[in-house]
Amino acid sequence: MERPEIEIVVDGPNDSVSVEVLAQAAETLRTLLHGTGAQGWVVSALKVGSTHLAAAPPVGKDCHNRDAEEFKCIVEGLIAVTSDEEPKGWDDSALDSLVRLNNRVSEVSALQGARVVTHSDSSTERTFYLDERFAAKAENMLNKLKHSAQAFGSVTGVVDRFRSRNGNREFGLIDTESGKPVSVHFSKDDEDTVRKLIGIKVVAWGMLRRNPSTNQKKILTMEGIKVINEPNEISENVTVVDFEGILGTDWTGGLDSISWVRAQRD
């Protein structure tokens, strides 16, 4: 069975793709995979000239059914966007990354555009052009999703990615309840704190949006975050001495202990 493959292509003549455009293409591919739940994919192709950057599941990985489902989620999501429908199982960041690549490529007159090419086998290939029409549809869908129902909630998991660029700040974690990625957006004031949490298990809370069809947690706008202690971490024991003086010096109102107890019984 051949590996499925997702490819980002930036079309243009030699020496026309800047480092910034290449970085955005790589970021788009990474975010598209993370934002749709694809896990463990590796770089399978990298070519220059017209830039080609592709990813696929690792060779020998014995998870063909999951690979196929992850690939299907990406392809069906791209089809949904072109049809003005919500891409099921997609994080907002996946949509946003496609818009950003189109915007970046549009700034360079020598470039001819960008596209996503999907390969399920050697004979089955689909191309999705990231042009102004696609970007407009994606932005419209992003606006709809941002105004969908939200409620206060929390998510617990290990922080596995961090991004802060052009005023957009978000990190990802794998939800311990579902095993699925959740995108967490945070403010500039929390950036130094979040940056130190890669690989650490946390609980974050704030306004939470779920996938309406699966009820899966998708996006959290963070209001607070806390590191979760592991079960084998022993808390400090509390003794009677720790309560000494907690009620103040005159909590009995001048009565001795025996008189105070009698007063409580009366």
N, C-alpha and C positions, 0 to 999 in steps of 0.2 A: 504493500500500500504506500503510495506516494504521500509525502508530507504536504499539508496545506501551507500556503505561503501568502503573506500580506506584504505588498511592495508599495513604497512611496517613490514616485518619480517626479523630478523637477526637470522640465524640458528646456534646453537651451544649448547654444554652441559652446565649444571648449573655452575655458577661462571666463565663463559668465556667472558661475555659481560661487557666490562669496562664502566665506566661513560662516557668516551670520545666517545665510539661507540654509546651508548644510546643517547647522545646529538646530534650526527650526524644523527642518525635515526629520531629523533624528528625534527631536522632542515630540513631534506629531506622531511618529510611529510608536514611540514608547508610551505616550499618553493614550493613544488609540487602543493599544493592547491592555494597559492597566485599567482604562476606563470602561472596558467591556468585559473584564473579568478573565482575560487570557493570562495564564501564569506560566512562567518558566520558558517563554519563547526566547530563541537566540537569533543573532544576526546570521542570515543565510546567504546574503548577497550584498556587495557594495561595489558600485562602479562609478567612474567619473566621466566627464563630458556632459551629457545629460545625466544628472545624478540619479542613480538607482540604489535604494536602500531597502532591503527586505528582511523579514523575520519569519521564522518557522519554529515549530516544536523541535526539541533536540532529537538527533538521530538515536534510535534505540529506546526512546521513551515509550514505555508500555502503557500508554493512556490514550489509545486511538479514539475511543468514544468521546472522551473529554476534549481532545484536540479538535475533533469534528464539530462538537457543540460550540466551542469557542470560536472556531472559524465561521460557523453558520451564524452566530450572533453578530459578528462584524459585518458579514455580507448582507444579511437581512436588515441590519441597521442602516447601512448605506443606501439600500433600496428604499427603506422607509423614508429617509430624509428627502430623497428625490421625489417622493410621492406625497410630501407634506404630512407625513405621519410620524408619530413618536417612535424612535428607535428603541425597541424593547431590550432591557438589560444594559443600556448604556448609561454611563455617568455623564454629567454635564461637561466634564473636562474633555471627554473624547470629542464631543461636538465642537467645543471651543478650540481645540487644537487644530482641527481642520480649517476653521475660519481663520485662525492666526497664520497658518501656512499660506493660504490664499492671499492674505493681506501682505505678508512679507514678500512673496513672489511678485505681487502686483507693483511693488515699489521699484523693481529692477526692470527697466525697459527691454534689456537684452533677453530676458527670460520669456519663454512662450507659455508658461503655465505649469500647474502641478496636477497630479492625478494619483488615485489609489488604484492599484491593479491587484486583483485577487486570483490566486491559482489554486484550484482544488486538485488538479492533476495536470499532466502534460498537455492535455487537449482542451481543458475547460478554464477559460480566462474571462474575467469581467473587468471593465475599466470604468471608473467613476471620476469624472473631471471636476477638479476643485476650482471651478470658475465663479464668476460673480453671481450667477444664478444659484449655484449650489450653496455658496456662502450666505446668500439672502435667505434661503430656505432654512439653513442651519441656525442662523441668528434668530429667525422668527420662532423656530421651535424652542430655542434656548429661552426666549422671553416668555413663551407659554409655560414652560416647565418651571421657571422661576416664580410664577404667580400661581402655581398649583398648590393644593392643600399642604400645609405644614403644621406641625405640632411640636411642643417641647419634648425632647427626648435625649437619649444618650446612646453611645456606642462604645464598646470595649474591644480592644485588640492591640496588636503590635504594629507600631508605626513602621511602614516599609518604604516610604518615599517622601520627599520634601521638595517643594518648588516655590520660589519667590522671584518673580520676574515681571517687569512692567506694571507694578502695582497689584498684580494678582498673586495671592498667597494661599497655598493649599498644601495639605499633606494627605497621604493615603494610609489607611490601616486595614487589616484583614479582620472583619467582624468575627468575634469568637462564636457568636450564635449561628451564623450562616456559612462562615468560611469564605464569604464574598468580600471584595474590596469596597470600601466606603470612602468617599472624598470629603475631607474636612477643610472648610475655609476658615481662616483666622485673620485677626487684625495685625497691623504693623507692631503694636505694643507687645504682642505675644511671640514675635518672630524669634527672638533670642532664646526663649524658653523652648519653643517647638524644635528649633534646629538641633538641640541637644538630645532629642528623644528618639532618633532613628534606632530601630531595633529594640525599643523598650515597650513594654505593655502598659497601656494607659486606658483611662476612661475619660471621654470628652462629652460634654453636654451643651445643649443649645437648641436652636430651632432645627428640627429634623424633617427631611422630606423622604418619603418612601416611594417605591415603584407601585403605582396604583393597581397593577395587575397581579403582582406577586407579593406585595407588602414588604418587599425587601428594602432595607435601609440603603439610601443612595447618597444623599448630601446632608451634611451637618454644618450649620453656621455656628462656629464654636463661641461659647460664652465662658467656658471654664474647662480646665483639664487637670488631671491628677494621675500620678504614677501609681500603678497597681502593685502592691507587694505580693510576691509569690507565696504560695501556701506554706512553704518550708521556712519562711522568714518569721522568726519568733518575736512577738511583740513584747515590749518591756512589761514585766509584772507590776501590778499596782498593789500597794500594801496600805494598811490602816494609817501608817505614818503620813502617806501622801494626802490624807484628808485633814490633817491637823491644821486648825486655823481657818478652814474654808468657810465657816459660818460666822466668823468675826468673834470679837471678845465678849459681846453682850447679847448673844442670841437667845439666852433664857430670860431676859428682862430682869436680871438681878436675883433670880431664884437659884437655889442650889439644885443639883441634879435630881435629888429625891423629890423636892417640892415641885419641880417642873414636870416630872412624870406624873405626880398626883394631879396636877392641874390639867394635864391632857386627858386623864381618865374622867374627870368631873364634867 
